[in-house]
Amino acid sequence: MSHIAAFDPSTPTPGAGRFAGKNAVVTGGTTGLGFAAAQRLLAEGARVLITGRNAARVEAAGASLGAGASAARADVCDLADLDALAERARSEFGAPPAGGIDVVFANAGVGTFAPLSQASAEHFDELFATNVRGVYFTVQRLLPLLRPGASIILNASAVNAKGMAGGSVYFATKSAVRSLARTLAAELAPQGIRVNAVSPGLVPTPFVGKMGLPQEALDAFAGQVMSTAPLGRVGTPEEIAAAVVFLAGDESRYITAHDLLVDGGWASI
């Protein structure tokens, strides 16, 4: 596997400061892809509000991110929590036209596997409640605070166009998120708001360890990805964060309803 240098938020990057004066909300921002995206946005000048379900992790992540970051405990499955998140964002960033949110990364999600013969209603409901309902109502509750020109990025996953035994429910939720990027992009375009999806491939993060797969199955899946993806490796959180920042910024201002695959080519071959 080739070595990829991790993004160092303490090191200036080309275009550093391009998010100065911008405000961002990242759900599921305490670990993994969400945390890496929050780091990158902060390093480039944004103020960032992250969320998570676990109060201790929320507090620790907020402290780790440092100046410019704030953190709120919120479960995207709970509409009352999302209402409280919207109020927190309003108090942090204000509301249009004087203030508001410029970037939403709807990243919070869960992913567990179960074969059709063993999948329970609880398994189905949990995944759809978090990955689809949670994404949808996160956008709805934050929408009144979004400025014209804002960018919404939904975390869809490269599996949204793939099939794999045991992954039927999880893969279906990510296909639904990909669909939401299209429909919400059409609906919000008149308000000057862009909506895109980012679809990561396999990236080793704490999320992967929560899929409920035996280690042998995870290893086999990683091996299959690396053997079939043209780039021949798994990804890094920093690579996904770079894609999120691209979709969040002015460089992508003519892009909406798009699904940006960041998977080493795995889903395209």
C-alpha positions in Angstrom: 0.0 0.0 0.0 1.4 3.4 -1.0 2.1 5.9 1.7 -0.1 9.0 1.8 0.9 11.9 4.0 -1.8 13.0 6.4 -3.0 16.6 6.2 -1.5 18.6 9.0 -3.9 21.4 10.1 -1.0 23.3 11.6 0.7 23.6 8.2 -0.5 26.4 5.9 -2.0 25.1 2.7 -2.5 26.8 -0.7 -5.6 29.0 -0.5 -5.5 28.9 3.3 -8.1 31.4 4.6 -10.5 30.9 1.7 -13.3 30.0 4.3 -12.6 33.1 6.4 -15.9 34.6 7.5 -17.7 31.3 6.6 -19.7 29.2 9.1 -20.0 25.4 8.9 -22.0 22.6 10.6 -20.6 19.1 10.5 -22.8 16.3 11.9 -21.0 13.2 13.2 -17.9 15.4 13.6 -16.3 13.8 16.6 -14.3 11.1 14.8 -13.3 9.8 11.4 -14.4 11.6 8.2 -16.4 14.3 10.0 -13.6 15.2 12.4 -11.1 15.4 9.5 -13.5 17.6 7.5 -13.9 19.9 10.5 -10.1 20.1 10.9 -9.7 21.1 7.3 -12.5 23.7 7.3 -11.0 25.2 10.5 -7.5 25.3 9.0 -8.9 27.2 6.0 -10.6 29.9 8.1 -14.1 28.7 8.8 -15.9 28.6 12.1 -17.2 25.1 12.7 -19.9 23.6 14.8 -19.6 19.8 15.2 -22.1 17.3 16.6 -22.1 13.8 17.9 -24.3 11.5 20.0 -21.8 10.7 22.7 -21.4 13.6 25.1 -17.9 12.7 26.2 -16.6 12.3 22.6 -18.3 15.6 21.7 -16.5 17.4 24.5 -13.2 15.8 23.7 -13.4 16.5 19.9 -14.4 20.1 20.5 -11.4 20.7 22.8 -9.1 18.9 20.3 -10.2 21.1 17.4 -9.5 24.2 19.4 -10.1 27.8 18.5 -12.9 28.4 16.0 -14.7 25.2 16.8 -17.7 24.5 19.0 -19.4 21.2 19.7 -23.0 20.1 20.5 -24.4 16.8 21.6 -27.1 15.9 19.1 -28.6 12.7 17.8 -29.8 13.2 14.2 -32.6 10.6 14.8 -34.1 12.9 17.4 -36.1 15.9 16.0 -35.9 17.7 19.3 -32.1 17.4 19.2 -32.1 18.8 15.6 -34.3 21.7 16.7 -31.8 22.4 19.6 -28.9 22.1 17.0 -30.6 24.8 14.8 -31.0 27.1 17.8 -27.3 26.5 18.8 -26.3 27.3 15.2 -28.4 30.4 15.3 -26.8 31.6 18.6 -23.3 30.8 17.2 -23.6 32.1 13.7 -26.7 34.3 13.6 -29.3 34.1 10.7 -29.5 35.6 7.2 -29.0 38.2 6.0 -26.5 39.4 8.6 -25.3 35.9 9.6 -26.0 32.2 9.0 -24.5 29.0 7.8 -22.4 28.6 4.6 -21.6 24.9 4.7 -23.5 21.8 6.0 -21.7 18.5 5.9 -24.5 16.0 6.8 -22.1 13.2 7.7 -23.6 11.4 10.7 -24.4 7.8 9.9 -24.3 4.2 11.0 -23.5 1.0 9.1 -24.1 -2.5 10.1 -24.5 -5.6 8.0 -27.0 -8.5 8.2 -28.1 -11.1 5.6 -31.7 -10.9 4.4 -32.7 -14.0 6.3 -31.5 -12.6 9.6 -32.2 -8.8 9.3 -34.6 -7.5 11.9 -37.0 -4.6 11.8 -34.9 -2.9 14.4 -31.8 -3.2 12.2 -33.7 -1.8 9.2 -35.3 1.1 11.2 -32.0 2.1 12.9 -30.1 2.4 9.6 -32.9 4.3 7.8 -33.6 6.5 10.8 -30.0 7.7 11.0 -28.7 7.6 7.4 -31.8 8.8 5.6 -34.3 10.4 8.0 -31.5 12.0 10.0 -29.8 13.5 6.9 -33.2 14.7 5.5 -34.3 16.5 8.7 -30.8 17.8 9.5 -31.1 19.7 6.2 -34.7 20.7 6.8 -34.0 22.1 10.3 -30.9 24.0 9.3 -32.3 25.3 6.0 -33.7 28.6 7.4 -30.2 29.5 8.6 -28.5 28.9 5.2 -27.2 31.9 3.4 -27.6 32.2 -0.4 -24.6 30.5 -2.0 -24.4 27.9 0.8 -23.2 24.4 0.1 -24.8 21.2 1.5 -22.7 18.0 1.3 -24.4 14.7 2.0 -22.2 11.7 2.9 -23.5 9.0 0.6 -20.7 6.3 0.3 -19.4 4.6 -2.8 -21.6 1.6 -2.0 -24.6 3.6 -3.2 -24.2 2.0 -6.7 -22.8 -1.4 -5.6 -24.2 -4.6 -4.3 -22.7 -7.0 -1.7 -24.2 -9.9 0.2 -25.2 -8.9 3.7 -25.2 -5.1 3.0 -28.7 -4.7 1.6 -30.1 -2.3 4.2 -27.0 -0.2 4.5 -26.4 0.0 0.8 -30.0 1.0 0.3 -29.8 3.9 2.7 -26.8 5.3 0.9 -28.6 5.0 -2.4 -31.4 7.0 -0.9 -28.9 9.7 0.2 -27.5 9.8 -3.3 -31.1 10.4 -4.5 -31.6 13.2 -2.0 -28.6 15.0 -3.4 -30.4 15.2 -6.7 -33.9 16.1 -5.5 -32.8 18.6 -2.9 -30.4 20.2 -5.4 -33.4 20.8 -7.7 -35.5 22.2 -4.9 -33.0 24.5 -3.3 -31.4 25.9 -6.4 -33.8 28.8 -6.6 -32.4 29.9 -3.2 -28.9 29.8 -4.4 -28.0 26.7 -2.4 -26.1 23.8 -3.9 -26.5 20.2 -2.8 -23.9 17.5 -3.6 -23.0 14.1 -2.3 -19.5 12.8 -1.4 -19.1 9.1 -1.7 -16.1 7.7 0.1 -14.7 4.3 -0.6 -13.3 2.1 2.2 -11.5 4.4 4.7 -10.2 2.9 7.9 -11.9 4.9 10.7 -13.8 4.0 13.9 -16.9 3.8 11.7 -15.5 0.7 10.0 -15.1 -1.1 13.3 -18.8 -0.6 14.1 -20.1 -2.4 11.1 -20.6 -5.6 13.0 -18.5 -7.7 10.6 -16.0 -10.2 11.9 -12.4 -9.1 11.4 -11.9 -11.8 8.8 -14.8 -10.3 6.8 -13.4 -6.8 7.1 -10.0 -7.9 6.0 -11.5 -9.8 3.0 -13.5 -6.7 2.0 -10.5 -4.5 2.3 -8.5 -7.0 0.2 -11.3 -7.1 -2.4 -11.3 -3.2 -2.6 -7.6 -3.0 -2.9 -7.4 -5.7 -5.6 -10.2 -4.2 -7.8 -9.7 -0.4 -7.3 -7.4 1.0 -9.9 -5.4 2.8 -7.2 -5.0 -0.4 -5.3 -5.4 0.9 -1.7 -7.9 2.2 0.8 -8.4 5.9 1.4 -7.6 8.3 4.2 -9.9 10.6 6.1 -7.8 13.6 4.9 -8.6 12.7 1.3 -12.3 12.7 1.9 -12.0 16.0 3.8 -10.3 17.5 0.8 -13.2 16.5 -1.4 -15.7 17.9 1.1 -13.8 21.2 1.2 -13.8 21.3 -2.6 -17.6 20.8 -2.7 -18.0 23.4 0.0 -16.0 26.1 -1.7 -16.2 28.5 -4.6 -14.1 26.2 -6.8 -17.2 24.0 -7.2 -19.8 26.8 -7.5 -21.0 25.4 -10.9 -21.5 21.9 -9.4 -24.7 20.7 -7.9 -26.7 17.4 -7.7 -23.3 15.6 -8.2 -22.0 12.5 -6.5 -18.2 12.9 -6.0 -16.7 9.4 -5.8 -13.5 9.4 -3.7 -12.8 5.7 -3.7 -9.7 5.0 -5.8 -11.9 4.0 -8.7 -13.5 1.0 -6.9 -17.2 1.8 -7.8 -16.4 2.9 -11.4 -14.6 -0.2 -12.7 
